Amino acid sequence: MRPKPGNYGFAEQVARAHKTMNAGVYVGNTLMVVAGFFIVQFLVGELALFWALMSGLVAGFLISVSTQYYTSADHKPAQRIARSAESGAGVTIIDGLGVGMMSTIFPVLLVVGATIASYALADLFGIAIAALGMLINLALLLSMDCYGPIADNAAGIAEMADLGEDVRERCEALDAVGNTTAALGKGFSIGSAALAALAWVATYFQVAEIEVADIASVPVIAGVFIGGLLPFVFSALAMGGVGLGAFEIVAEVRRQFKAADGKIDANFKPDYVRCVDIATKRALKSMMVPGLLVLVVPVALGFTLGGEAVAGLLVGSLVTGFLLAVMMANSGGAWDNAKKYIEAGNYGGKGSDAHKASVVGDTIGDPFKDTAGPALNILIKLVGKVAVIFGPIFVALVVL
C-alpha cells in the first residue's frame, strides 16, 4: 500500500520534492531547445546562433545541478555542515564558508566554457545570445525563486499555528527544497549577469575606442584593483544595513515588551506595522551609498586615470563580483539546509547544541544569500552600463 505523505521521512520528502522540481526543469529545458531551434531557424536562419543559445542553456542547467549538490539537505555538503555544528558555531561557520568557496569551481568553468563556445560561434553577439540562453526559462526560474520564501513562510505559519507534527515536517521539507531552489535562481541570475557583463566590457572597449588594454599599464592595474575592491565594499555596506536594521527592530520589540509591563498574554497586541516601517526605512537608507558607489566610481576613475582604467575596473568587478555572489548564495543555502537537516532529528534535533550552532550559521547565511549576493548581480551589470554611457566623454578628454 502506498504510504501517506506524512509517513515519509524528512530526507525522502526532500528528495521527492526535488524530483518534482527537477522534472519541471527537464521539461522546460527540452521545450526551450525545440522552440529555440525553430525560432532561430525561421527568423534568422543561422544555426550558429542556435548553438550559442544552447551553450548558455546547457551552462545554466549544469550550474543548477552544481548548486543543488552544494546546497540541498539530501547531499553531503549541507550534511557535513550539520555534522560540524556538533563542534560549535565557529566550526559551522568555517565549514559553510568552505562549502561556498568550493562551490564556485563549476559555475566559473561553465561560464568560461559558454563564453569560449559562444564567441567561437558568433563573436560578441554570441556571448549575448548565450546570456539569453541561460535565462530562456525565465518564467520557470522566477517560479522556483519565489517558491523559496513562500515555502519558508508556510513553515513559519505551520509552526506558529501548531498545526501538528506531520504538517510541520512536510512544511520544513518543502522549506529545505525552497532554500535550494532560491539558490538555483540566484545561480542562474549571476551566471547570466557574468555573461552579460562580458558583453558590456566588449561594448565599452568599442565605445571608448580602446583596442588593447595593457595589463602592465599602471592605470589598468589600478582599475583592476579598484574594481576587485568594489564588490567587497558593496557587500559590506549591504550586510551592515541588515545588521543595523536587525538591531533597531530588536530594540523596538524590547520596547513593546517593556511597555506591556510583562503582561504578554492572549490580549497582548504587538505593533507589527512599526517593525515593518523600521525595516523598510533602513533598507532604503542602507542602499543609498552602495548605489552611489556604482555610479560615481567608474566616472571618477575615468576622469582621473582615463578610459583604460575604467576597462580594468570592469574586469576586476566582474571577476570578484561573480565569485563572491556565487559563494555567498551557496554558503547561505547550505547553512540554512544544514539547520533544516538537524531540525529533522539528526545530530540531536531541535534544541540541541548542534541546532543552536546551526542557527548562528543560518543567521549569517541570510544576509549572504538574500541581500549581498543577489545585489552583486546588479553591481557587475550596472558598472558596465555606466562605463558605456560615459565612454565617449573619456575619449573626448583624451583628444583634448
C-alpha positions in Angstrom: 0.0 0.0 0.0 1.2 3.5 -0.9 2.1 5.3 2.4 0.5 8.6 3.2 2.7 11.8 2.7 3.1 12.2 6.4 4.7 8.7 6.7 7.7 9.7 4.6 10.8 10.7 6.4 12.3 14.2 6.1 15.1 13.1 3.7 12.6 11.2 1.5 10.2 14.1 1.4 13.0 16.5 0.4 14.1 14.0 -2.3 10.6 13.7 -3.7 10.1 17.4 -3.8 13.4 17.8 -5.6 12.4 15.2 -8.1 9.3 17.1 -8.9 11.2 20.4 -9.3 13.8 18.7 -11.5 11.1 17.2 -13.7 9.9 20.8 -14.4 13.4 21.9 -15.2 14.0 19.0 -17.6 10.7 19.5 -19.4 11.2 23.3 -19.5 14.7 23.0 -21.0 13.5 20.4 -23.5 10.7 22.7 -24.7 13.1 25.6 -25.0 15.6 23.6 -27.0 12.9 22.7 -29.5 11.3 26.2 -29.6 14.8 27.9 -29.8 15.7 25.8 -32.8 12.6 26.7 -34.8 12.7 30.4 -33.8 16.3 30.8 -34.9 15.9 28.6 -38.0 12.9 30.5 -39.3 13.6 34.1 -38.1 17.4 34.2 -38.5 18.3 31.1 -40.5 21.8 30.9 -38.9 22.3 27.8 -36.8 25.5 29.2 -35.2 23.2 31.4 -33.1 21.2 28.4 -32.0 24.3 26.6 -30.8 25.4 29.8 -29.0 21.9 29.9 -27.4 22.3 26.2 -26.4 25.8 26.8 -24.8 24.1 29.3 -22.4 21.2 26.9 -21.8 23.5 23.9 -21.0 25.7 26.0 -18.8 22.7 27.3 -16.8 21.4 23.8 -16.4 24.7 22.4 -15.2 25.1 25.4 -12.8 21.7 24.4 -11.3 23.0 20.8 -10.9 26.1 22.1 -9.1 24.1 24.5 -6.9 21.7 21.7 -5.9 24.5 19.5 -4.9 26.2 22.1 -2.7 23.0 23.5 -1.0 20.5 20.6 -0.8 19.8 19.0 2.5 20.0 15.5 0.9 23.6 15.9 -0.3 26.9 15.7 1.6 28.0 19.4 1.8 25.0 20.6 3.8 25.0 17.4 5.9 28.7 17.9 6.6 28.0 21.4 7.9 25.2 19.9 10.1 27.7 17.4 11.5 30.3 20.2 12.1 27.6 22.0 14.1 28.2 19.4 16.9 31.6 21.2 17.4 30.0 24.6 17.8 29.1 27.7 15.9 32.7 28.6 14.9 33.3 25.3 13.1 29.9 25.6 11.5 30.7 29.0 10.0 34.1 27.8 8.8 32.7 24.8 7.1 29.9 26.8 5.5 32.3 29.3 4.1 34.5 26.4 2.8 31.5 24.9 1.0 30.6 28.2 -0.6 34.1 28.8 -1.8 34.4 25.3 -3.3 31.0 25.7 -5.0 32.5 28.4 -7.2 34.5 26.0 -9.3 31.9 24.6 -11.6 29.9 27.8 -12.2 33.2 29.6 -13.2 34.3 26.8 -15.5 30.8 26.6 -17.1 30.6 30.3 -17.7 34.1 30.2 -19.2 33.2 27.3 -21.4 30.0 29.0 -22.6 31.9 32.2 -23.3 34.5 30.5 -25.4 32.0 28.4 -27.3 29.5 31.2 -28.0 32.3 33.6 -29.0 33.7 31.0 -31.5 30.2 30.6 -32.9 29.1 34.2 -33.3 31.7 36.5 -31.8 30.5 39.1 -29.2 26.9 38.7 -30.3 27.1 35.0 -29.5 28.1 35.9 -25.9 25.0 38.0 -25.5 22.9 35.2 -27.0 24.4 32.7 -24.5 23.4 35.0 -21.7 19.9 35.0 -23.2 20.0 31.2 -23.4 20.8 31.0 -19.7 17.7 32.9 -18.9 15.5 31.4 -21.6 13.5 29.6 -18.9 12.9 32.8 -17.0 9.3 32.0 -16.1 10.3 28.7 -14.6 13.3 30.3 -12.8 11.2 33.1 -11.3 8.6 30.5 -10.1 11.4 28.4 -8.5 12.9 31.5 -6.9 9.6 32.7 -5.5 8.8 29.2 -4.2 11.6 29.5 -1.6 10.1 32.4 0.5 6.6 31.0 0.0 7.6 27.7 1.5 9.6 29.4 4.2 6.6 31.5 5.3 4.3 28.4 5.1 6.6 26.6 7.5 6.6 29.5 9.9 2.8 29.6 9.8 2.6 25.9 10.5 4.8 26.2 13.5 3.1 29.3 14.9 -0.4 27.8 14.4 0.7 24.5 16.0 -0.8 22.5 13.1 0.7 19.2 14.1 4.0 17.4 13.7 3.2 15.8 10.3 2.2 19.2 8.8 5.2 20.9 10.2 7.5 18.2 8.9 6.2 18.5 5.4 6.5 22.2 5.5 10.0 22.0 6.8 10.9 19.6 4.0 9.4 22.0 1.4 11.2 24.9 3.0 14.5 22.9 2.7 13.8 22.5 -1.0 12.9 26.2 -1.2 16.3 27.1 0.0 17.9 25.1 -2.8 15.5 26.5 -5.5 16.3 30.0 -4.3 20.0 29.3 -4.7 19.3 27.8 -8.1 17.6 31.1 -9.2 20.5 33.1 -7.9 23.0 30.8 -9.7 21.2 31.3 -13.0 20.9 35.1 -12.5 24.6 35.6 -11.5 25.7 33.3 -14.4 23.7 35.3 -16.9 24.9 38.6 -15.3 28.5 37.5 -15.8 27.9 36.7 -19.5 26.0 40.0 -19.9 28.8 41.9 -18.2 31.3 40.4 -20.6 29.3 41.8 -23.4 29.2 45.2 -21.7 33.0 45.1 -21.3 33.4 44.4 -25.1 30.9 47.2 -25.8 32.8 49.6 -23.6 36.1 48.8 -25.5 34.4 49.8 -28.7 32.7 52.9 -27.4 35.9 54.1 -25.6 37.9 53.3 -28.8 40.3 51.0 -26.8 41.9 48.3 -28.9 44.0 46.7 -26.3 44.3 47.4 -22.5 47.9 46.8 -21.5 47.9 44.8 -18.2 51.3 46.3 -17.5 49.9 49.8 -17.6 49.6 51.4 -14.2 46.1 52.9 -14.8 44.8 49.5 -15.9 46.3 47.8 -12.8 44.8 50.4 -10.6 41.4 50.0 -12.3 41.5 46.2 -11.8 42.3 46.5 -8.1 39.6 49.1 -7.5 37.1 47.0 -9.5 38.0 44.0 -7.4 37.5 46.0 -4.3 34.1 47.4 -5.3 32.1 44.1 -4.7 33.5 43.7 -1.2 32.7 47.3 -0.2 29.2 46.9 -1.8 28.6 43.7 0.1 29.9 45.1 3.4 27.5 48.1 3.2 24.6 45.9 2.3 25.2 43.4 5.2 25.9 46.3 7.5 22.4 47.6 6.7 21.0 44.3 7.6 22.8 44.4 10.9 21.6 47.9 11.8 18.0 47.1 10.7 18.0 44.0 12.9 19.4 46.0 15.9 16.7 48.6 15.5 13.9 46.0 15.3 15.2 44.1 18.3 15.2 47.4 20.3 11.7 48.1 19.2 10.4 44.7 20.2 12.1 45.1 23.6 10.4 48.5 23.9 7.0 47.0 23.2 7.6 44.2 25.8 8.7 46.8 28.4 5.6 48.9 27.6 3.4 45.9 28.3 4.8 45.6 31.9 5.4 41.9 31.4 1.8 41.1 30.6 2.4 39.0 27.5 -0.8 37.0 27.1 -3.6 36.5 24.5 -4.7 40.1 24.8 -1.2 41.5 24.0 -1.2 43.1 20.5 2.3 43.7 19.1 2.8 46.6 16.8 3.9 44.8 13.6 3.5 47.9 11.4 6.2 49.7 13.4 8.7 46.9 12.9 7.9 46.7 9.1 8.3 50.5 8.9 11.7 50.3 10.6 12.9 47.6 8.2 11.7 49.4 5.1 13.3 52.7 6.1 16.6 51.0 7.0 16.6 49.1 3.7 16.2 52.4 1.7 18.8 54.2 3.7 21.3 51.4 3.5 21.2 51.2 -0.3 21.9 54.9 -0.9 25.7 54.7 -0.5 26.1 51.4 -2.5 24.0 52.8 -5.3 26.1 56.0 -5.4 29.3 53.9 -5.4 28.2 52.1 -8.6 27.5 55.4 -10.3 30.4 57.6 -9.0 33.4 55.2 -9.0 33.5 54.5 -12.8 33.0 58.2 -13.6 35.6 59.4 -11.1 38.1 56.8 -12.3 37.6 57.7 -16.0 38.1 61.5 -15.3 41.2 60.9 -13.2 43.1 57.9 -14.7 41.4 57.7 -18.1 39.3 55.2 -20.1 41.8 52.3 -19.8 41.5 52.4 -16.0 37.7 52.0 -16.4 38.3 48.9 -18.5 40.4 47.5 -15.7 37.6 48.4 -13.3 35.0 46.5 -15.3 37.2 43.3 -15.4 38.1 43.5 -11.7 34.5 44.0 -10.6 33.2 41.2 -12.9 35.7 38.6 -11.6 35.4 39.3 -7.9 31.7 40.1 -8.1 30.8 36.8 -9.8 32.9 34.7 -7.5 31.6 36.5 -4.3 28.0 36.3 -5.4 28.2 32.5 -6.1 30.0 31.9 -2.8 27.5 33.9 -0.7 24.4 32.4 -2.3 25.6 28.8 -1.9 27.0 29.3 1.6 23.8 30.8 2.8 21.7 28.0 1.2 23.9 25.3 2.7 23.8 26.8 6.2 20.0 27.1 6.0 19.6 23.5 4.9 22.1 22.2 7.4 19.8 23.7 10.1 16.8 22.0 8.5 18.7 18.7 8.4 19.3 19.0 12.2 15.7 20.0 12.9 14.6 16.9 11.1 16.0 14.9 14.1 19.6 14.5 13.1 22.6 15.2 15.4 20.3 15.9 18.4 17.4 17.7 16.6 15.8 20.9 17.8 17.1 22.4 21.0 20.4 20.6 20.9 23.8 22.3 20.9 24.2 21.4 17.3 20.9 23.1 16.5 21.9 26.2 18.3 25.2 26.4 16.4 23.3 25.9 13.1 21.0 28.8 13.9 24.1 31.0 14.1 25.2 29.8 10.7 21.8 30.4 9.3 21.6 33.9 10.7 24.9 34.7 8.9 23.7 33.0 5.8 20.5 35.1 5.4 22.2 38.4 4.5 24.7 36.3 2.4 22.1 34.7 0.2 19.2 37.2 0.4 20.9 40.6 0.4 24.6 40.9 -0.6 24.8 38.0 -3.1 21.8 39.0 -5.3 22.8 42.6 -5.1 26.1 41.9 -6.8 24.3 40.8 -10.0 23.1 44.4 -10.3 26.6 45.8 -9.5 28.5 44.0 -12.2 25.9 44.9 -14.9 25.3 48.5 -13.8 29.0 49.3 -13.6 29.3 48.3 -17.3 26.3 50.3 -18.3 27.6 53.5 -16.6 31.0 53.0 -18.2 29.4 52.6 -21.7 27.3 55.8 -21.2 30.4 57.9 -20.2 32.8 56.2 -22.5 32.6 58.8 -25.3 33.4 61.5 -22.7 36.5 59.7 -21.7 37.6 59.6 -25.4 36.9 63.3 -25.7 39.1 64.1 -22.7 42.0 62.2 -24.3 41.6 64.2 -27.5 41.6 67.4 -25.6 
